[in-house]
């Protein structure tokens, strides 16, 4: 059985909220494929995506949104970041900033100086399934657990809801 990274496991246990760790074939970790293969509703699946400023001081932020939505990078993210241009971080930048591989990034137990912005639609879910810190597991939890971190901000309009 796959396990989460130790810091993530400690965070989940300390939250006092119920959670489940689900094993996942690493080849099926990308959200759309995962949802289809494991019969998980995309409206209850959340992505954690690292973005970076492309101009000025280098800034990073992790954005969390539902799999059914698209990140509003050109408006909400760019303005909130205070950057003229933003882009998705590379796989190397993601690994360096989070310690995780794309397809397994979770917003849990990240460095405290890394901002985490959560689309308000995520917080309206009864539960969400998100990366477990690696491509070998996913975590099902109450989204309220995400608020137990000091660097979290719930942002209305972070994602476009189609």
Rosetta blueprint (number, residue, H / E / L):
1 X L
2 X L
3 X L
4 X L
5 X L
6 X H
7 X H
8 X H
9 X H
10 X H
11 X H
12 X H
13 X H
14 X H
15 X H
16 X L
17 X L
18 X L
19 X E
20 X E
21 X E
22 X E
23 X E
24 X L
25 X L
26 X H
27 X H
28 X H
29 X L
30 X L
31 X H
32 X H
33 X H
34 X H
35 X H
36 X H
37 X H
38 X H
39 X L
40 X L
41 X L
42 X H
43 X H
44 X H
45 X E
46 X E
47 X E
48 X E
49 X E
50 X E
51 X E
52 X E
53 X E
54 X L
55 X L
56 X L
57 X L
58 X L
59 X L
60 X E
61 X E
62 X E
63 X E
64 X E
65 X E
66 X E
67 X L
68 X L
69 X L
70 X E
71 X E
72 X L
73 X H
74 X H
75 X H
76 X H
77 X H
78 X H
79 X H
80 X H
81 X H
82 X L
83 X L
84 X L
85 X L
86 X E
87 X E
88 X E
89 X L
90 X L
91 X H
92 X H
93 X H
94 X H
95 X H
96 X H
97 X H
98 X H
99 X L
100 X L
101 X L
102 X L
103 X L
104 X L
105 X L
106 X L
107 X L
108 X L
109 X L
110 X L
111 X L
112 X L
113 X L
114 X L
115 X E
116 X E
117 X E
118 X E
119 X E
120 X H
121 X H
122 X H
123 X H
124 X L
125 X L
126 X L
127 X L
128 X E
129 X E
130 X E
131 X E
132 X L
133 X L
134 X L
135 X L
136 X L
137 X E
138 X E
139 X E
140 X E
141 X E
142 X L
143 X H
144 X H
145 X H
146 X H
147 X H
148 X H
149 X L
150 X L
151 X L
152 X E
153 X E
154 X E
155 X E
156 X L
157 X L
158 X L
159 X E
160 X E
161 X L
162 X L
